[in-house]
Amino acid sequence: MKQRPGLFLAVCAAAAFIGLGGDAARAQVTVAEGYTPPDDTPSVKVGGTIFADYTWMAEPKVKDSDGNLVHSDAFNLSRAYINITGQINHLISFRITPDVVRVGPVSLPNNGGNPNVP
């Protein structure tokens, strides 16, 4: 087998460069400018949406408890949403939105007692 001192020297130089010079090359890797790391702060927020209206009717007139003819009017809360949103970390977030809605009409008994919700 023929000896090749030039090849042996080149292999040793390459190994030394990789072993010793690799640290210097890795030290030059920096985070990109303007990069902001993700926010991992846990948070919970509560909000809501309400759908309500006020209705006044000119006709037909209705009788009140004293027997007088009056215009019918009502404040109506038809639907509401409660929003609960948050995050555990930048990978896991959640949203809970229960729907609050009236089941039936609210009416007062003729004797003026407590409201009766059917």
Secondary structure, 3 states (H helix, E strand, C coil): CCCCHHHHHHHHHHHHHHHHHHHHHHHCCCCCCCCCCCCCCCEEEEEEEEEEEEEEEEEEEEECCCCCEEEEEEEEEEEEEEEEEEECCCCCEEEECCEEECCCCCECCCCCCCCECC
